[in-house]
Amino acid sequence: MENWTSVFNTETLYQAEWVKSLLEDHGIHAVVLNQKDSSYTTFGEIHVMVSPPDLPEAQKIVNAAEFE
């Protein structure tokens, strides 16, 4: 995952997985990077990562998405 960029950050895994799925539906390969502490789950974030060439399109998709 060297040089990959975070396009979305959250504290909940289901939101990260939803964004990953949304991006993949648009043909953008994305991965979830979970940096939550395994002992203290209140610390850390979960990132959805994309490759730099996909970043502008991924940002448009994420910004257009509606989160509840």
Order of alpha helices (4+ residues) and beta strands (2+ residues): beta-alpha-beta-beta-alpha
